[in-house]
Amino acid sequence: MTDRSTLVKELASRINALLDIPLINEQNEQIFFELVIGILMDLFLDELDKQLL
């Protein structure tokens, strides 16, 4: 696993522990949060790259 994917999984696990989405099982919640965190990290890092140029 890369550092990025490890960070995404860790952050998603922490958020998943704090939030509960009704009618969705824990495994699907984890996948959802990993996707959201991954997208947000990509947007954030792309914006940082633009600012550094």
C-alpha positions in Angstrom: 0.0 0.0 0.0 1.1 3.5 -0.7 1.3 6.2 1.9 -1.6 8.0 0.2 -3.9 4.9 0.3 -2.9 4.2 3.9 -3.8 7.8 4.9 -7.1 7.6 3.0 -8.1 4.4 4.8 -7.1 5.7 8.2 -9.0 9.0 7.8 -12.0 7.2 6.4 -11.9 4.8 9.3 -11.9 7.6 11.8 -14.7 9.4 10.1 -16.7 6.1 9.8 -16.3 5.6 13.6 -17.7 9.1 14.3 -20.6 9.1 11.8 -23.3 6.5 11.1 -25.3 6.6 7.9 -28.7 4.9 8.5 -29.6 1.9 6.3 -26.0 1.4 5.0 -23.8 -1.4 6.4 -20.4 -0.6 7.9 -18.5 -2.0 4.9 -20.3 0.1 2.4 -19.9 3.2 4.7 -16.2 2.6 4.8 -16.0 2.4 1.0 -18.1 5.6 0.7 -15.8 7.5 3.1 -12.7 6.2 1.4 -14.0 7.5 -1.9 -14.9 10.9 -0.5 -11.6 11.3 1.3 -9.7 10.2 -1.8 -11.5 12.8 -4.0 -11.0 15.6 -1.5 -7.3 14.8 -1.2 -6.9 14.8 -4.9 -8.6 18.2 -5.2 -6.6 19.6 -2.3 -3.3 18.4 -3.6 -4.0 19.6 -7.2 -4.8 23.0 -5.8 -1.5 23.0 -3.9 0.4 22.1 -7.0 -1.3 25.0 -8.9 -0.3 27.5 -6.1 3.3 26.3 -6.1 3.8 26.9 -9.8 
